[in-house]
Amino acid sequence: MLTIAKITVENLETGCVTDRPHPRISFALESDRPGAALRTAAITVGDWHTETAEQLHIPYAGPPLHPLTDYTVEIRATDDAGETAQAAAGFSTGRLGTPWTAKWITDGEYTFGREESPAPMTFRRRFTPRGRAKRAILHAAALGIYELTLNGEKVGTQYFAPGFTSYEHQIQYQSYDVTGQLRKSNELIAVVAGGWACGFFNYNRKNKISADKQALLLELRVFYEDGSDEILGTDTDWDVTTQGSYRFAEFYDGETYDATVDLAKAPFHPAAVTAPRGTPKLLADYGSPVRVRETLTPISCQKAASGEIIYDFGQNFAGVVCAQISGRHGQRITFRHAEVLVDGELFVKPLRTAKATATYLCRDGEQTYSPRLTYMGFRYAGVSGIDEADLTLSAYALASDIPEAGSFECSNAPVNRFVQNIRWGGLSNFVDIPTDCPQRDERQGWTGDIAVFASTACYHFDMSRFFDKWLLDMRAEQGRSGGIPMVVPRQGDRWPTMATSCWGDSCITVPWTEYLARGDAALLKAQYPAMKRFLKAAKFWSELLAVGKYRRIWRFPFHFGDWCAPEGGARDWIARGKWVGTAYFANSCAIMAEIASLLDETEDAAYYRRLRTEIIRSYRRVFTDGYGKLKDEFQTAYVLPLFFGMTDGAETAAMADNLARLVKEADNHLTTGFTGTPYLLFALSDNGHLREAYDLLLQDTCPSWLYEVRSGGTTIWERWDALRPDGTVNTAPLTKGKKDDGSGGMVSFNHYANGAAGDWLYRRVLGLEPASGGYRTFRVRPMPGGGLTWAKGSHLTPYGKISVDWRIENGAFTLALRVPVGSACELTLPNGETHSLRSGIHQYQSPV
């Protein structure tokens, strides 16, 4: 039987509100008939109808859509045996350019200085509908982050709306159906904190980066049963105060909430009209809103010598506590947060200047408090000001609403914990943008971290909307010369916008990875001009002050190089920039040639292939002896050309042997930094050193992935020795020989970059990787080793779920594989036997 398992519009199954004039429709099929494939599908939206043999990203191409309208997508699919299936899904349009009657409003009497966090503003509007409401839709945006309540009930489920964007270029607005919350007499409350727009942000602790102070834009449109409608928009009829219940709110330092405040008696005054800087576009929410992903309960509770009650949630994560309190009027309760304990106390030095503290002033009786305008990265919460008997504490793990897409499990328990650490590291740092860490005074969208982690992220999660949003900001903030900001959105960062390897290459590697995962060529087309400009800039810098064989060696203007390698310090890592830069340059040219071919840019494809050949020639001539040995040896300098396909013939084997030798000389440890670690295991396993790859994976002394697991880590660490073998926390400066280099020690216990090795678990241990966009074609080629007796996993592709389950028992290798309808698989068993497979469940056995 053929069924339509899923329909998405703009990559959402439900709740899509879009301002795109041509929203894209995708669907997945299921069938109990082996080999089933789609013959044709009829798609209908209103008066528009089309026939297609495609399943993914089919653009609506009918008459112009109307704003603020609900639409139904109806699909009738027919497979190659004539079986049919039908299903429907809905989406809504946003404003589609409809002018706002509302005005941006703020507190015209309030000011704050460069050394202050802005006080949260509380806006209020009371109103009475003029008739019986049929439907009520609320649209809201802010400079800052907002929380809405209508008649005391929260509006929506997301945190930190309207989200973090490049405010100069675009601001999201959210749409809420509040029909069920309307009463005869209504009170609408909006609290707006500084958030990313005007609160303190980045490690320089800047404020007023995108706005001088908070502002709110809101429109409530009520449709009445008599056919009329009414718009209630923000204007000077709204009241505002900074003396509401939220007394303080900031991402780094936390939140203060006073439950004793009676808003009815607060000193409100009329709001003032304002405007954003520039003319940003207002767009219907197109990202992945931050929501509660999981609720955690403490695994232990103990009283520290300081008197704090320390709750251990057993997991490092990004989020907030939720406290059920039996309190008395005016009682002050303080919640502090940390990732680790030292001598039984919260160790907060790695937070640098961030206070990560929530303070709650009680009213009398039973009450519940959970911060709404901040979040922390923590495992431990220290509580003071209340007896343990009067408090029940839990916590909400917050992350962007990205669907879970992948799973992996094997016969080795520490490896399974490593996979969970990768997952939690991703969730903790996918908070509206891809952050570096969730706890200290940073939480920025560092491009290098996501450049290396994107592939692993795309196995674990459906990153489509998340990456769409972030890459739109990247394109908006690309420098005139083609450089990519070190962080996106740039938001007050002091680094110049310039072309630099890995960090800048993210403009190519991230969309390419997303294309392979989800099959959306429109993303590549949108990103293509930015990619070209970046590579033009890289070429310029590689030619600067260079002649002869050095003409394609990318040295200038700056590279992070082998960042965070376990050997040396920051200066040593940066000094390796020309090796890293040149190899990444070659790789991006290879990807660009593929992308250009997909987009029918044949001349560009040929150009980037030629440029890549020139870069590879220079790498060999400048850095190697021509026979596969580096003149200056370090692991990353072997890893990158091997993984990026820059070697040939006997040279490949020699480089792989030399890499394996360096690993052995390091007592079977890695010495790679951010830029080499994701590809180290591939460079070994794919070039005759599978055993060495497994030995590295299973190494559990420092530095290694399983050392973090053995040391009790529940996420991925920024520095391999963040917790030293002697149990002390590594807060040493990054620059060797200096007591203080301004880095604050730079130690995070929740930093996903080195978790990029998860890619190898999926692609080599499980054996699953895409061969074309969206897994329309894919490969399964398991590479068992390391004493593993079984591995199983799955990935939810746009066509449906792929599952792989292999086991070694009694000298036989058995494999079960599920291929979704619409996909084709090339299976290679460990004995070299190959099979071409279509949809269905397949089982095979071969000798080990």
C-alpha positions in Angstrom: 0.0 0.0 0.0 1.3 3.5 -0.9 0.9 6.3 1.6 2.1 9.9 1.8 4.0 9.9 5.1 4.7 13.6 5.3 4.1 16.9 3.6 6.1 20.0 4.4 5.8 23.6 3.3 9.0 25.6 3.7 10.4 22.5 5.6 7.6 22.6 8.2 5.0 19.9 8.7 2.7 22.2 10.7 2.6 25.9 11.6 4.1 27.3 8.5 3.5 31.1 8.2 5.5 32.4 5.3 6.1 35.6 3.4 7.7 33.7 0.4 5.6 34.3 -2.7 6.5 30.8 -4.0 6.6 28.5 -0.9 8.3 25.2 -1.5 6.4 21.9 -1.0 8.0 18.5 -0.3 6.5 15.1 0.5 7.7 11.7 1.5 6.2 8.4 0.5 6.0 4.9 2.1 5.1 1.6 0.6 5.1 -2.0 1.6 5.9 -3.0 -2.0 9.7 -3.5 -2.5 11.2 -1.3 -5.2 8.3 1.2 -5.2 9.0 4.5 -6.8 7.0 7.7 -7.6 5.7 7.9 -11.1 3.9 11.2 -10.8 2.3 13.5 -8.2 -0.6 16.0 -8.7 -0.3 19.0 -6.4 -3.1 21.4 -5.8 -3.1 24.7 -3.9 -6.3 26.7 -4.5 -6.7 27.3 -8.2 -3.1 26.1 -8.9 -2.4 22.6 -10.1 0.8 20.9 -11.3 2.0 17.5 -12.2 5.5 16.5 -11.2 7.8 13.5 -10.8 9.8 15.3 -8.0 9.2 15.0 -4.3 11.4 17.9 -2.9 11.2 21.6 -2.9 8.5 22.1 -5.5 7.8 25.8 -5.7 4.2 27.1 -5.7 3.8 28.7 -9.1 0.1 29.8 -9.1 -1.6 33.1 -8.8 -0.2 35.5 -6.2 -1.0 34.4 -2.7 -3.1 36.6 -0.6 -1.7 37.9 2.8 -3.0 36.6 6.1 -4.7 33.6 4.4 -4.9 29.9 5.1 -4.1 27.5 2.2 -4.4 23.8 1.8 -1.9 21.7 -0.1 -3.5 18.6 -1.6 -1.2 15.9 -3.1 -2.2 12.8 -5.0 0.7 10.5 -5.7 0.9 7.5 -8.1 3.7 5.0 -8.0 5.3 2.9 -10.8 2.7 0.1 -10.2 -0.3 2.4 -10.4 -1.0 2.5 -6.7 -2.2 5.9 -5.5 -2.2 7.8 -2.2 -3.7 11.2 -1.1 -2.9 13.6 1.7 -3.3 17.2 2.5 -1.5 19.8 4.7 -1.9 23.5 5.4 0.1 26.7 5.5 -0.6 30.3 6.1 0.7 33.5 4.5 2.1 36.3 6.6 1.8 39.9 5.7 3.4 39.5 2.2 4.4 43.1 2.3 1.2 44.5 3.8 2.2 47.9 5.3 2.1 48.0 9.1 -0.3 50.5 10.6 1.5 50.0 13.9 4.4 52.2 15.0 7.6 51.2 16.7 7.3 52.3 20.3 9.7 52.7 23.2 10.0 54.4 26.6 10.9 57.9 25.5 11.9 58.9 29.1 14.3 56.1 29.7 18.1 56.2 29.0 21.0 54.1 30.1 24.8 54.3 29.7 27.4 52.3 28.0 28.3 50.5 31.2 24.7 49.5 32.0 22.3 46.8 30.9 19.0 48.2 29.8 16.1 47.8 32.2 13.3 45.6 30.7 10.4 47.7 29.4 6.8 46.6 30.1 4.2 47.8 27.6 0.5 47.7 28.3 -2.7 48.1 26.2 -6.2 47.6 27.4 -8.9 47.1 24.8 -12.5 45.9 24.2 -13.4 44.3 20.9 -16.3 46.0 19.2 -18.1 42.8 18.3 -18.0 39.1 18.3 -14.6 37.9 17.1 -14.3 35.2 14.5 -10.5 35.2 14.4 -7.7 37.2 15.9 -4.1 37.2 14.6 -1.3 39.0 16.4 2.0 40.0 14.7 4.9 41.1 16.8 8.6 42.2 16.4 11.0 43.9 18.7 14.4 45.5 18.9 15.5 43.3 21.8 13.6 40.2 22.9 10.0 40.1 23.9 7.5 38.2 26.0 3.7 38.6 25.5 0.8 37.8 27.7 -2.9 38.4 26.8 -5.2 38.4 29.8 -2.4 36.9 31.9 -1.8 33.9 29.6 1.4 33.6 27.7 1.2 34.1 23.9 3.2 31.5 22.0 5.7 29.0 23.2 9.1 30.3 22.0 11.8 32.1 23.9 13.8 35.1 22.8 11.4 36.3 20.0 11.8 37.8 17.5 15.2 36.0 17.3 18.7 37.1 16.5 19.2 38.4 13.0 21.4 41.0 11.3 19.1 43.8 12.5 20.4 46.3 9.9 19.1 44.1 7.1 16.2 42.0 8.4 14.1 41.5 11.5 11.7 38.6 11.9 8.1 39.0 13.1 6.0 36.3 14.6 2.3 35.4 14.0 0.1 34.2 16.8 -3.5 33.0 16.6 -5.0 34.4 19.8 -8.7 33.9 19.0 -9.1 31.7 22.0 -7.5 34.1 24.4 -9.8 37.1 23.6 -12.3 38.2 26.3 -14.9 41.0 26.4 -12.3 43.1 28.2 -8.6 42.5 27.4 -5.1 43.5 28.7 -2.1 42.9 26.5 1.3 43.0 28.1 4.6 43.0 26.3 7.9 42.9 28.1 11.0 43.8 26.0 14.5 43.2 27.2 17.7 44.4 25.6 18.6 40.9 24.2 21.1 40.9 21.4 20.0 44.3 20.0 20.9 46.7 22.8 21.9 44.6 25.8 25.5 43.6 26.5 26.8 41.2 23.8 30.1 39.6 22.7 33.3 39.1 24.8 33.9 42.9 24.6 30.7 43.5 26.6 29.3 46.0 24.2 25.7 47.4 24.4 23.6 49.5 22.1 25.1 47.6 19.1 21.9 47.6 17.0 19.6 49.9 18.9 19.9 52.7 21.4 17.2 51.1 23.5 14.4 48.5 23.2 11.4 49.0 20.9 8.2 47.1 20.2 6.2 46.7 17.0 2.8 44.9 17.4 -0.4 44.6 15.5 -3.5 42.7 16.6 -6.0 42.2 13.8 -9.4 41.0 14.8 -11.8 39.6 12.2 -15.4 39.9 13.3 -18.3 37.6 12.5 -20.1 40.5 10.7 -17.3 40.5 8.1 -15.5 43.6 9.4 -12.1 43.7 10.9 -10.1 46.0 13.3 -6.4 46.6 13.8 -5.0 47.4 17.2 -1.4 48.6 16.7 1.4 49.9 18.9 1.3 53.7 19.1 1.2 56.4 21.8 -2.0 55.0 23.2 0.1 52.3 24.7 1.6 52.7 28.2 5.1 51.7 29.3 7.2 51.4 32.5 10.6 50.2 33.5 9.2 49.3 37.0 7.5 46.1 36.1 8.1 42.6 37.5 11.2 42.1 35.3 13.8 44.4 36.9 16.9 43.1 35.1 17.5 40.8 32.1 20.6 40.1 30.1 22.0 37.1 28.4 25.3 37.0 30.3 24.5 38.2 33.7 21.0 36.7 34.1 17.6 38.0 35.2 15.9 39.5 38.2 12.2 39.0 38.7 10.1 40.7 41.4 6.9 38.8 42.0 5.8 41.4 44.6 5.2 44.0 41.9 1.5 44.9 41.3 1.4 46.0 37.6 -1.9 47.7 38.3 -0.1 50.1 40.6 3.1 50.5 38.5 4.1 54.0 37.3 3.1 53.7 33.6 3.3 56.6 31.2 2.6 56.9 27.4 4.9 55.2 25.0 6.9 57.2 22.5 7.2 56.5 18.8 10.7 55.5 17.5 12.2 53.6 14.5 15.0 51.1 13.9 18.3 52.2 12.5 18.2 52.0 8.7 15.4 50.2 6.8 15.5 46.5 7.7 13.1 44.2 6.0 10.3 42.8 8.3 9.9 39.1 7.4 7.6 36.4 8.7 9.6 34.1 11.1 11.7 31.9 8.7 14.1 30.3 11.3 13.8 27.7 14.0 12.4 29.3 17.2 14.0 28.5 20.6 11.8 26.3 22.7 11.9 23.9 25.6 13.5 20.6 24.2 13.6 18.6 27.4 12.9 18.9 31.1 15.6 17.7 33.4 15.4 16.8 37.1 18.4 16.8 39.5 20.3 13.6 40.1 21.6 14.8 43.4 21.4 17.7 45.9 24.0 18.7 48.5 24.8 21.6 50.7 28.2 23.2 50.0 30.5 24.7 52.6 29.4 28.2 51.4 25.8 27.4 52.3 24.6 27.1 48.8 22.4 24.2 47.9 24.0 22.6 44.9 21.8 20.7 42.4 23.4 18.4 39.9 21.3 17.9 36.8 23.6 15.2 35.5 23.9 16.8 32.1 25.6 20.0 30.8 23.1 21.9 28.7 21.8 25.4 27.8 18.7 26.4 29.5 17.0 27.7 32.6 15.9 26.4 36.0 12.2 26.0 36.9 11.6 26.5 40.6 8.4 25.5 42.5 8.6 27.6 45.6 6.9 27.9 48.9 7.8 31.5 49.8 7.0 34.6 51.8 6.6 38.2 50.6 9.9 39.8 49.7 12.0 36.7 50.2 15.0 36.8 47.8 16.2 33.6 46.2 19.3 33.5 44.1 20.1 30.9 41.5 23.7 30.6 40.2 25.0 28.4 37.5 28.2 26.6 36.5 29.4 23.7 34.3 31.7 22.1 36.9 32.4 22.0 40.7 35.7 22.5 42.4 35.9 21.4 46.0 32.1 21.0 46.1 31.5 24.6 45.0 30.4 26.2 41.8 33.4 27.0 39.7 32.6 30.2 37.8 36.0 31.4 36.6 35.4 30.0 33.1 32.3 32.3 32.8 34.8 35.3 32.7 32.6 38.4 33.3 29.3 36.6 33.0 27.4 36.4 36.3 24.9 33.7 35.1 22.6 34.5 38.0 18.8 34.5 38.3 17.2 36.3 41.3 13.6 35.9 42.3 11.7 38.0 44.9 8.8 36.0 46.2 5.2 36.9 47.0 3.5 34.9 49.7 2.6 31.3 49.1 3.1 28.7 46.4 4.6 30.0 43.2 6.6 29.0 40.2 9.5 30.8 38.6 11.6 30.2 35.5 13.6 32.8 33.7 12.2 33.9 30.3 14.6 36.6 29.1 17.9 34.9 29.6 19.6 31.5 29.5 22.6 29.8 30.9 25.0 27.0 30.1 25.3 24.7 33.1 25.1 21.4 34.8 25.0 22.6 38.4 22.7 25.2 39.9 23.6 26.7 43.3 20.6 28.1 45.2 20.6 30.4 48.3 17.9 32.2 50.2 15.5 29.3 50.6 15.4 26.0 52.5 15.6 22.8 50.5 12.3 21.7 51.8 10.6 24.7 50.4 11.9 24.2 46.8 11.4 21.7 44.1 13.9 22.4 41.3 13.9 21.2 37.7 15.3 22.7 34.5 14.4 23.3 30.9 16.9 22.5 28.2 16.4 25.2 25.5 17.4 24.9 21.9 16.2 25.9 18.5 13.2 23.8 17.3 15.3 21.7 14.9 13.8 18.2 14.5 15.8 15.2 15.5 16.9 13.4 12.3 19.6 10.8 13.2 20.5 8.1 15.7 23.7 6.0 16.3 24.4 3.3 18.7 27.0 0.5 18.8 28.4 -2.2 21.1 30.9 0.2 22.8 29.2 2.1 25.7 31.8 4.9 25.9 31.3 5.6 22.2 27.6 5.8 22.7 28.1 8.3 25.5 30.4 10.3 23.1 27.5 10.4 20.6 25.2 11.7 23.3 27.9 14.3 24.1 27.9 15.4 20.5 24.1 15.7 20.4 24.0 17.7 23.6 26.8 19.9 22.4 24.8 20.7 19.3 21.6 21.4 21.1 23.3 23.6 23.6 24.8 25.7 20.9 21.9 25.9 18.4 20.1 28.7 20.2 18.7 30.7 17.3 22.3 30.9 15.8 25.2 28.4 15.9 27.0 29.7 19.0 30.5 28.7 20.1 29.4 28.1 23.7 26.3 28.7 25.9 27.8 29.8 29.2 30.4 32.6 29.2 30.4 36.1 28.0 30.5 35.1 24.3 27.8 32.9 22.7 28.6 34.2 19.3 28.0 32.7 15.8 31.6 31.8 15.1 31.8 30.6 11.5 34.7 28.2 12.0 33.0 26.1 14.6 29.9 25.4 12.4 32.1 25.1 9.3 33.6 21.9 10.7 30.5 20.7 12.6 27.8 21.2 9.9 28.0 17.7 8.5 27.7 16.0 11.9 24.8 18.5 12.8 23.0 17.5 9.6 23.1 13.8 10.5 21.7 14.5 14.0 19.1 17.2 13.1 17.1 18.7 10.3 19.1 22.0 10.0 17.2 23.4 7.0 15.4 26.4 8.4 18.2 27.0 11.0 20.8 27.3 8.3 18.5 29.2 5.9 18.2 31.9 8.4 21.9 32.1 9.4 23.1 32.0 5.9 20.8 34.9 4.9 22.6 37.0 7.6 26.0 35.8 6.3 25.1 37.0 2.8 23.9 40.3 4.2 27.1 40.9 6.2 29.7 39.7 3.6 32.4 42.3 3.1 32.7 44.3 -0.1 36.0 42.6 -0.8 34.4 39.1 -0.4 35.4 38.5 3.2 33.2 36.7 5.7 32.8 37.9 9.3 34.4 35.7 11.9 31.0 35.7 13.6 27.6 35.9 12.0 25.6 38.0 12.8 28.7 40.2 13.3 26.9 42.3 16.1 29.7 44.5 17.5 32.5 42.0 16.9 35.9 43.8 16.5 37.4 41.3 14.1 37.7 42.8 10.6 35.6 41.2 7.9 38.2 39.5 5.7 38.8 36.3 3.9 40.2 33.6 6.2 40.3 29.9 5.9 37.8 27.5 7.4 36.0 30.4 9.2 35.4 32.1 5.8 35.0 28.8 3.9 31.8 28.2 5.9 30.1 30.3 3.2 30.7 27.3 1.0 30.9 24.2 3.2 27.8 24.9 5.3 25.4 25.3 2.4 27.0 22.4 0.5 26.5 20.2 3.5 22.9 21.3 3.9 22.3 20.7 0.2 23.6 17.1 0.5 21.4 16.6 3.6 18.1 18.2 2.3 18.5 18.5 -1.5 17.6 22.2 -1.8 19.4 23.6 -4.8 17.7 27.0 -4.3 19.9 27.5 -1.2 23.0 26.9 -3.4 21.7 29.3 -6.0 21.1 32.0 -3.4 24.5 31.5 -1.8 26.4 31.2 -5.1 27.4 34.9 -5.6 28.7 35.1 -2.0 30.7 31.9 -2.6 32.3 33.4 -5.7 33.2 36.6 -4.0 34.8 34.8 -1.2 37.0 32.6 -3.5 37.9 35.7 -5.5 39.1 37.3 -2.2 41.0 34.1 -1.2 42.7 34.0 -4.6 43.7 37.7 -4.2 45.3 37.0 -0.9 47.1 33.9 -2.1 48.7 35.9 -4.8 49.7 38.9 -2.7 53.5 39.2 -2.4 53.8 35.7 -4.0 55.7 34.5 -7.0 56.4 31.2 -8.7 55.4 28.1 -6.7 54.2 30.3 -3.8 51.5 32.0 -5.9 48.7 29.8 -4.6 49.9 29.5 -1.0 47.3 31.3 1.1 49.1 33.1 3.9 47.5 36.5 4.2 45.9 38.3 5.8 45.2 36.0 8.8 44.3 32.4 9.6 43.4 30.8 12.9 45.3 27.8 11.6 45.4 24.7 13.7 43.2 26.3 16.4 43.0 24.7 19.8 45.4 21.9 18.9 46.5 20.1 22.1 50.1 21.0 21.6 51.5 24.6 21.7 49.5 27.8 22.2 47.6 30.3 20.1 50.7 31.6 18.4 51.7 28.1 17.4 48.3 27.3 16.0 48.1 30.5 14.0 51.6 29.9 12.6 50.3 26.9 10.8 47.8 29.0 8.9 49.4 28.7 5.5 49.1 24.9 5.5 45.5 25.0 6.6 44.6 28.0 4.4 46.0 26.5 1.2 44.3 23.1 1.8 40.9 24.6 2.6 41.2 26.9 -0.5 41.7 23.8 -2.6 38.7 22.0 -1.0 36.4 25.0 -1.5 37.4 25.2 -5.1 36.5 21.5 -5.5 33.1 22.0 -3.9 32.5 25.1 -6.0 33.2 23.1 -9.1 30.5 20.6 -8.0 28.0 23.4 -7.2 28.7 25.2 -10.5 28.0 22.1 -12.4 24.7 21.6 -10.5 23.7 25.1 -11.3 24.7 24.8 -15.0 27.6 27.3 -14.6 29.9 25.2 -16.8 32.6 27.9 -17.3 32.8 28.5 -13.6 33.0 24.7 -12.9 36.0 24.4 -15.3 37.6 27.5 -13.8 37.4 26.2 -10.2 38.8 22.8 -11.3 41.8 24.5 -12.9 42.3 26.7 -9.8 42.2 23.7 -7.5 44.8 21.9 -9.6 47.1 25.0 -9.3 46.6 25.1 -5.5 47.4 21.4 -5.1 50.5 21.8 -7.2 51.7 24.6 -5.0 50.9 22.7 -1.8 53.0 19.8 -3.0 55.9 21.9 -4.2 56.1 24.2 -1.2 55.2 21.9 1.7 56.2 18.4 0.7 59.2 16.6 -0.8 57.1 15.6 -3.8 56.8 12.0 -2.6 54.3 12.4 0.3 56.4 13.7 3.1 56.0 17.1 4.6 59.0 19.3 5.1 57.5 20.5 8.4 55.4 17.7 9.8 52.3 18.0 11.9 49.1 15.9 11.8 46.7 18.4 10.4 49.0 19.2 7.5 48.7 15.5 6.4 45.1 15.1 7.3 43.8 17.9 5.1 45.3 17.0 1.8 44.4 13.3 2.3 40.7 14.1 3.2 40.4 16.8 0.6 41.6 14.5 -2.2 44.8 16.5 -2.9 47.1 13.5 -3.3 47.5 10.9 -5.9 48.9 7.4 -6.3 51.9 6.4 -4.2 51.9 9.9 -2.7 48.6 9.1 -1.0 49.9 6.0 0.6 53.1 7.7 1.7 51.2 10.6 3.3 48.8 8.2 5.1 51.8 6.2 6.4 53.4 9.4 7.6 50.2 10.5 9.3 49.9 7.1 11.0 53.6 7.4 12.1 52.9 10.8 13.7 49.9 9.4 15.6 52.1 6.5 16.9 54.8 9.0 17.9 52.2 10.9 19.9 51.5 7.6 21.9 48.4 7.0 19.8 46.9 10.4 20.4 45.6 13.1 18.1 47.4 16.5 17.9 45.0 18.2 15.6 43.1 21.4 16.1 39.6 22.5 15.1 40.5 22.5 11.4 42.0 19.0 11.2 40.2 17.0 13.9 36.9 16.4 11.9 38.8 14.7 9.1 41.6 12.8 11.0 39.8 9.5 11.2 38.8 9.7 7.6 42.3 10.4 6.5 43.4 7.2 8.2 40.5 4.8 7.5 40.2 5.7 3.9 43.9 5.2 3.2 44.8 1.8 4.6 44.8 2.6 8.3 41.4 1.6 9.6 42.9 -0.1 12.7 44.8 3.2 13.6 41.5 5.1 13.1 39.7 2.9 15.6 42.6 3.0 18.0 42.3 6.8 18.0 38.6 6.7 18.4 38.8 4.4 21.4 41.8 6.2 23.0 40.7 7.3 26.5 43.7 9.2 27.8 44.2 13.0 27.2 43.9 14.2 24.5 41.0 12.1 23.1 37.3 12.1 22.7 36.8 9.2 25.2 39.1 10.9 27.7 36.3 13.5 28.0 33.8 10.7 28.5 36.0 8.9 31.1 36.4 12.2 32.9 32.6 12.6 33.3 32.0 15.0 30.4 28.5 15.1 29.1 29.2 17.5 26.2 32.2 18.3 24.0 35.0 20.5 25.4 36.7 23.4 23.8 40.2 22.4 24.9 41.2 18.7 25.1 42.5 19.3 28.6 39.7 21.5 29.9 39.7 19.2 32.8 43.3 18.0 33.4 44.0 14.4 34.4 44.7 15.6 38.0 41.2 17.0 38.2 42.0 20.7 37.9 40.3 23.0 35.4 42.6 24.4 32.7 42.2 28.2 32.9 45.7 28.9 31.6 46.1 31.7 29.0 46.1 30.6 25.4 49.5 32.3 24.8 52.3 30.3 26.3 54.6 32.2 28.6 52.0 34.9 29.5 50.2 35.2 32.8 47.3 36.9 31.1 46.7 37.3 27.4 43.1 38.6 27.7 41.6 35.3 26.8 40.4 34.6 30.4 41.7 31.1 30.0 39.1 30.4 27.3 37.8 27.1 28.7 34.4 25.8 27.8 32.9 22.4 28.6 30.2 22.8 26.0 31.9 23.5 22.6 30.8 21.3 19.7 33.7 21.8 17.2 35.6 18.7 18.2 32.4 16.7 18.1 32.7 16.9 14.4 34.2 13.4 14.6 30.7 12.2 14.8 30.6 12.5 11.1 33.0 9.5 10.9 30.7 7.4 13.1 27.8 7.8 10.7 29.8 7.7 7.4 32.3 4.9 8.2 31.2 2.9 11.2 27.5 2.9 10.2 28.6 3.4 6.6 25.9 5.9 5.6 26.5 9.0 3.4 24.6 10.9 0.7 25.8 10.6 -2.9 23.5 13.3 -4.2 21.3 16.0 -2.7 18.7 15.0 -0.1 19.9 11.3 -0.2 18.1 10.8 -3.5 21.1 8.5 -4.0 23.2 7.3 -1.1 25.9 4.9 -0.2 26.1 2.4 2.6 29.6 1.0 3.2 30.2 -0.1 6.8 33.9 -0.3 7.9 33.8 -2.5 11.1 36.7 -2.5 13.5 37.9 -1.7 17.0 36.2 -4.8 18.4 32.7 -3.5 17.7 30.3 -6.4 17.3 27.3 -4.3 16.2 26.2 -0.8 15.1 22.9 0.5 14.2 21.5 3.9 13.3 19.1 5.8 11.2 18.7 9.1 9.4 15.4 10.8 8.5 16.0 12.2 5.0 13.5 14.3 3.0 12.4 11.0 1.2 12.0 9.1 4.5 13.9 7.1 7.0 17.1 5.2 6.2 18.1 2.7 8.8 21.2 0.5 9.0 21.8 -2.3 11.4 24.9 -4.5 11.2 26.2 -7.3 13.4 29.1 -9.7 13.6 28.2 -13.0 15.1 29.7 -16.5 14.7 32.1 -15.3 12.0 29.4 -13.8 9.8 28.6 -10.1 9.0 24.8 -9.5 8.7 23.2 -6.2 7.7 19.6 -5.0 7.5 19.0 -1.8 5.5 15.9 0.2 4.9 15.7 2.4 1.7 12.9 4.9 1.5 10.7 5.4 -1.5 12.3 7.8 -3.9 15.9 6.9 -3.0 18.4 4.5 -4.4 21.3 3.0 -2.5 24.7 1.6 -3.5 25.6 -1.0 -0.8 29.1 -2.3 -0.3 29.6 -5.0 2.2 33.0 -5.4 4.1 34.0 -8.3 1.8 33.7 -6.0 -1.3 30.4 -7.3 -2.5 28.2 -4.6 -4.0 24.4 -4.2 -4.5 22.3 -1.6 -6.1 19.1 -1.2 -4.1 15.7 0.5 -4.5 13.1 1.1 -1.8 12.3 -1.5 0.8 13.9 -3.5 3.5 17.0 -5.5 2.5 19.1 -8.1 4.4 22.5 -9.5 3.6 25.1 -11.7 5.1 28.8 -12.3 4.3 31.8 -13.8 5.9 33.8 -11.4 8.2 
